[in-house]
Amino acid sequence: MKNSFKNKFLIALCFLGSSQITKAQWTQVSSGLGDQRGIIEMTAPNLRTCYATVYDRTSTIYPIQMTMTHDGGKTWHSQKLDSLKKNFVVDIVASSSRVVHVVGWNYAKGGGNMFRSIDGGQTWQREGANTYTDPASFPDDMFFFNANDGVVFGDALNGFFEIYTTNDGGSHWNQVSSDKIPAPLPN
């Protein structure tokens, strides 16, 4: 679903033509990260707010860190996500400028975790405690259609994809019945 937006964006760039792109004015600003850090995923619910998950090239253990801006990129604030220790962050999704969700896979014991911030990334609470509880579970991607309606899906488990939906902003997640999901293709 995110790829649909990315594809439309790339198509729009192609239509602009190279002469328009070369005339674009860019301003370099700091992401609030150190030299050995890089961006994994980004989400921008509007023109002023952007959240990004970060990796550290110097660490063998995957650190959980993010950077964010709430002023259109003029300033960035970096912080650690201690709630997601021992998790490989697979996605970050903002459903509004103040509400952001992070999905992780626990590399120490398996299964997945989802956390939500309702204050612009300052504090985090676990959401979806009923999701990806099997050690063989692996969440892959999350998408919010608006502030309330979202979906998170993962790898196949026991012959069916593991998919959950919410219509209250992530407070409650319901598993989609396997009879409503196409079976995975054989290897």
C-alpha positions in Angstrom: 0.0 0.0 0.0 2.9 2.3 0.8 4.4 1.3 -2.5 1.4 2.7 -4.3 2.2 6.2 -3.0 5.9 5.7 -3.8 5.0 4.7 -7.3 2.7 7.7 -7.9 5.4 9.9 -6.5 8.0 8.5 -8.9 5.6 8.8 -11.8 5.0 12.5 -10.9 8.8 13.1 -10.9 9.1 11.6 -14.3 6.4 13.9 -15.7 8.1 16.9 -14.2 11.1 16.3 -16.4 14.7 16.6 -15.5 14.9 20.3 -16.2 12.3 21.0 -13.4 14.1 18.7 -11.0 17.5 20.3 -11.5 15.9 23.7 -10.6 14.6 22.5 -7.3 16.1 24.2 -4.3 17.1 22.0 -1.4 18.4 23.0 2.0 20.5 20.6 4.0 19.5 20.2 7.7 20.7 17.8 10.4 18.6 14.8 11.2 19.8 14.9 14.8 21.7 11.7 14.3 25.4 10.9 14.5 27.7 10.1 11.6 27.3 6.3 11.8 23.5 6.4 11.8 21.2 5.8 8.8 17.4 6.0 8.1 15.5 2.8 7.8 11.8 3.9 7.4 10.2 7.3 7.3 6.6 8.4 7.6 5.2 11.9 7.1 1.5 12.5 7.9 1.7 16.2 6.8 4.2 18.8 5.5 5.4 19.7 9.0 5.8 16.3 10.7 8.1 13.4 9.9 9.2 10.4 11.9 12.1 8.0 10.9 13.5 4.9 12.4 17.3 4.6 12.6 20.1 2.1 12.5 23.6 2.2 13.8 26.4 1.0 11.5 28.8 0.5 14.4 26.6 -1.8 16.5 26.2 -5.6 16.1 23.1 -5.4 18.3 20.3 -3.5 16.5 19.7 -0.3 18.5 16.2 1.3 18.5 16.3 5.0 17.8 14.2 7.4 15.9 14.4 11.0 14.8 11.5 13.4 14.2 10.6 16.9 13.2 7.4 18.8 13.9 8.4 22.0 12.1 8.8 21.0 8.5 12.4 19.8 8.9 14.0 22.9 10.4 14.9 21.1 13.6 15.1 17.3 14.3 15.0 15.5 17.6 16.6 12.1 18.1 15.6 9.7 20.8 16.0 6.0 21.8 13.0 3.7 21.9 13.8 1.7 25.0 10.4 0.0 24.9 11.6 -1.8 21.8 14.8 -3.3 23.1 15.7 -6.6 21.4 13.4 -5.7 18.5 14.2 -5.2 14.9 12.0 -2.3 13.8 10.2 -3.3 10.6 7.9 -0.3 10.2 6.9 3.2 11.5 3.6 4.8 10.6 2.1 8.1 11.6 -1.7 8.2 11.6 -1.7 11.9 12.5 0.9 14.5 13.4 0.9 13.4 17.1 0.1 9.7 16.8 2.8 7.4 15.5 3.0 3.6 15.6 6.1 1.4 15.5 6.2 -2.3 14.6 9.0 -4.6 15.7 10.1 -8.2 15.5 11.7 -9.5 18.7 15.0 -11.1 17.6 15.6 -12.6 21.1 12.4 -14.6 21.6 10.5 -14.2 18.3 7.0 -12.7 17.8 6.2 -9.1 17.2 5.5 -6.0 19.1 3.6 -2.8 18.3 4.0 0.5 20.2 2.1 3.7 19.8 2.9 7.3 20.9 0.0 9.8 21.1 2.2 12.7 22.1 4.4 13.1 19.0 6.9 10.4 20.0 7.7 11.5 23.5 6.2 8.5 25.3 5.3 5.0 24.1 2.7 2.4 25.1 2.4 -1.1 23.9 -0.6 -1.7 21.6 -1.9 -4.9 20.1 -0.8 -7.2 23.0 -2.9 -9.9 21.2 -0.9 -9.7 18.0 2.1 -11.7 16.8 2.3 -13.6 20.1 3.6 -16.9 18.6 7.5 -17.0 18.6 7.2 -17.9 14.8 5.2 -14.8 14.1 6.8 -12.0 12.1 5.0 -8.7 11.5 5.9 -7.0 8.2 4.1 -3.8 7.5 1.4 -1.5 8.9 -0.8 1.1 7.2 -3.3 3.6 8.5 -6.0 4.8 6.1 -7.0 7.6 8.5 -6.6 8.3 12.2 -8.7 5.3 13.2 -8.6 2.6 10.6 -5.4 0.6 10.2 -4.1 -2.8 9.2 -0.9 -4.7 10.1 0.1 -7.8 8.3 2.8 -10.4 8.7 4.4 -13.6 7.4 2.3 -16.7 7.1 1.8 -18.8 10.2 0.2 -22.2 10.2 -0.6 -21.8 6.5 -2.2 -18.4 6.6 -1.0 -14.8 6.7 -1.3 -13.1 10.0 -3.3 -9.9 9.5 -5.0 -7.6 12.1 -7.2 -4.5 11.7 -8.1 -1.7 14.0 -10.9 1.0 13.8 -10.1 2.8 17.0 -6.6 4.1 16.2 -4.8 1.1 17.5 -6.4 0.7 21.0 -7.8 -2.7 19.9 -6.7 -5.0 17.1 -8.8 -7.9 15.6 -7.3 -10.8 13.7 -8.7 -11.2 10.2 -10.2 -14.7 9.8 -8.1 -17.0 7.7 -11.1 -17.8 5.4 -11.0 -14.1 4.2 -7.3 -14.2 3.3 -5.8 -16.0 0.2 -3.5 -18.8 1.2 0.2 -18.2 0.6 1.7 -19.4 -2.6 3.8 -22.5 -2.3 7.6 -22.0 -2.4 
